[in-house]
Amino acid sequence: MKLYIEDFLYKSVIKRHMDLNAVRNKLEEGKYSANGEFFRDMLLIFNNALVFYSKESREYGAAHVLRKFLIKEMERLLKTETSNR
């Protein structure tokens, strides 16, 4: 019952849903035409978690750390792409 309530609350709070299964499916089906699209979906997952979970939760903490890591990787990739031009 708790999972059902959490799922209902999530869907009422988060308007643009994204999850790791959807990202995996897009990767496997070759639906990402650019790195930016992949990063956008990953950021959406982490941002949704930051909005939905309380700051004291493990989920919030994990999303915060992963979001920072992803942003650093995005910046690194952009620098590499820029220097290769």
Short mmCIF file of the C-alpha atoms (twelve columns), coordinates in Angstrom:
data_MODEL
# 
_entry.id   MODEL 
# 
loop_
_atom_site.group_PDB 
_atom_site.id 
_atom_site.type_symbol 
_atom_site.label_atom_id 
_atom_site.label_alt_id 
_atom_site.label_comp_id 
_atom_site.label_asym_id 
_atom_site.label_seq_id 
_atom_site.Cartn_x 
_atom_site.Cartn_y 
_atom_site.Cartn_z 
_atom_site.pdbx_PDB_model_num 
ATOM 1  C CA . MET A 1  0.000  0.000  0.000   1 
ATOM 2  C CA . LYS A 2  2.845  2.404  0.836   1 
ATOM 3  C CA . LEU A 3  4.389  1.942  -2.613  1 
ATOM 4  C CA . TYR A 4  1.041  2.698  -4.281  1 
ATOM 5  C CA . ILE A 5  0.646  5.909  -2.267  1 
ATOM 6  C CA . GLU A 6  4.232  6.988  -3.034  1 
ATOM 7  C CA . ASP A 7  3.669  6.261  -6.745  1 
ATOM 8  C CA . PHE A 8  0.460  8.320  -6.714  1 
ATOM 9  C CA . LEU A 9  2.176  11.211 -4.919  1 
ATOM 10 C CA . TYR A 10 5.132  11.076 -7.310  1 
ATOM 11 C CA . LYS A 11 2.876  11.283 -10.337 1 
ATOM 12 C CA . SER A 12 0.976  14.205 -8.823  1 
ATOM 13 C CA . VAL A 13 4.165  16.168 -8.035  1 
ATOM 14 C CA . ILE A 14 6.443  15.274 -10.964 1 
ATOM 15 C CA . LYS A 15 5.048  16.422 -14.281 1 
ATOM 16 C CA . ARG A 16 7.807  15.141 -16.555 1 
ATOM 17 C CA . HIS A 17 8.652  11.589 -15.582 1 
ATOM 18 C CA . MET A 18 11.913 9.893  -16.542 1 
ATOM 19 C CA . ASP A 19 13.514 6.747  -15.151 1 
ATOM 20 C CA . LEU A 20 16.594 4.611  -15.732 1 
ATOM 21 C CA . ASN A 21 14.611 1.936  -17.580 1 
ATOM 22 C CA . ALA A 22 13.439 4.528  -20.103 1 
ATOM 23 C CA . VAL A 23 17.020 5.769  -20.551 1 
ATOM 24 C CA . ARG A 24 18.281 2.204  -21.017 1 
ATOM 25 C CA . ASN A 25 15.571 1.510  -23.604 1 
ATOM 26 C CA . LYS A 26 16.446 4.688  -25.514 1 
ATOM 27 C CA . LEU A 27 20.133 3.715  -25.471 1 
ATOM 28 C CA . GLU A 28 19.421 0.180  -26.672 1 
ATOM 29 C CA . GLU A 29 17.116 1.452  -29.428 1 
ATOM 30 C CA . GLY A 30 19.564 4.145  -30.548 1 
ATOM 31 C CA . LYS A 31 17.096 6.940  -29.895 1 
ATOM 32 C CA . TYR A 32 19.693 9.397  -28.585 1 
ATOM 33 C CA . SER A 33 21.035 11.384 -31.509 1 
ATOM 34 C CA . ALA A 34 23.266 13.599 -29.363 1 
ATOM 35 C CA . ASN A 35 24.996 13.476 -25.987 1 
ATOM 36 C CA . GLY A 36 22.891 16.412 -24.862 1 
ATOM 37 C CA . GLU A 37 19.698 14.381 -25.085 1 
ATOM 38 C CA . PHE A 38 21.150 11.658 -22.869 1 
ATOM 39 C CA . PHE A 39 22.419 14.191 -20.331 1 
ATOM 40 C CA . ARG A 40 19.053 15.965 -20.365 1 
ATOM 41 C CA . ASP A 41 17.207 12.757 -19.477 1 
ATOM 42 C CA . MET A 42 19.698 11.870 -16.743 1 
ATOM 43 C CA . LEU A 43 19.448 15.369 -15.259 1 
ATOM 44 C CA . LEU A 44 15.681 15.049 -15.337 1 
ATOM 45 C CA . ILE A 45 15.876 11.871 -13.244 1 
ATOM 46 C CA . PHE A 46 18.090 13.527 -10.631 1 
ATOM 47 C CA . ASN A 47 16.159 16.808 -10.602 1 
ATOM 48 C CA . ASN A 48 12.882 14.925 -10.157 1 
ATOM 49 C CA . ALA A 49 14.357 13.105 -7.163  1 
ATOM 50 C CA . LEU A 50 15.523 16.407 -5.660  1 
ATOM 51 C CA . VAL A 51 12.009 17.809 -6.000  1 
ATOM 52 C CA . PHE A 52 10.173 14.732 -4.735  1 
ATOM 53 C CA . TYR A 53 12.263 13.481 -1.809  1 
ATOM 54 C CA . SER A 54 12.973 15.358 1.406   1 
ATOM 55 C CA . LYS A 55 16.449 16.809 1.888   1 
ATOM 56 C CA . GLU A 56 17.064 14.374 4.734   1 
ATOM 57 C CA . SER A 57 16.408 11.264 2.651   1 
ATOM 58 C CA . ARG A 58 19.019 8.935  1.162   1 
ATOM 59 C CA . GLU A 59 17.349 9.320  -2.239  1 
ATOM 60 C CA . TYR A 60 17.829 13.091 -2.152  1 
ATOM 61 C CA . GLY A 61 21.464 12.715 -1.091  1 
ATOM 62 C CA . ALA A 62 22.189 10.193 -3.836  1 
ATOM 63 C CA . ALA A 63 20.467 12.343 -6.478  1 
ATOM 64 C CA . HIS A 64 22.463 15.375 -5.355  1 
ATOM 65 C CA . VAL A 65 25.800 13.542 -5.627  1 
ATOM 66 C CA . LEU A 66 24.930 11.938 -8.962  1 
ATOM 67 C CA . ARG A 67 23.702 15.246 -10.402 1 
ATOM 68 C CA . LYS A 68 26.986 16.944 -9.475  1 
ATOM 69 C CA . PHE A 69 28.938 14.076 -11.054 1 
ATOM 70 C CA . LEU A 70 26.852 14.218 -14.231 1 
ATOM 71 C CA . ILE A 71 27.340 17.976 -14.577 1 
ATOM 72 C CA . LYS A 72 31.116 17.565 -14.217 1 
ATOM 73 C CA . GLU A 73 31.077 14.874 -16.904 1 
ATOM 74 C CA . MET A 74 28.984 17.086 -19.187 1 
ATOM 75 C CA . GLU A 75 31.468 19.930 -18.751 1 
ATOM 76 C CA . ARG A 76 34.419 17.596 -19.388 1 
ATOM 77 C CA . LEU A 77 32.804 16.264 -22.548 1 
ATOM 78 C CA . LEU A 78 32.015 19.766 -23.814 1 
ATOM 79 C CA . LYS A 79 35.634 20.848 -23.260 1 
ATOM 80 C CA . THR A 80 36.869 17.772 -25.130 1 
ATOM 81 C CA . GLU A 81 34.462 18.357 -28.021 1 
ATOM 82 C CA . THR A 82 35.375 22.061 -28.177 1 
ATOM 83 C CA . SER A 83 39.121 21.405 -28.186 1 
ATOM 84 C CA . ASN A 84 38.771 18.810 -30.960 1 
ATOM 85 C CA . ARG A 85 37.260 21.351 -33.377 1 
# 
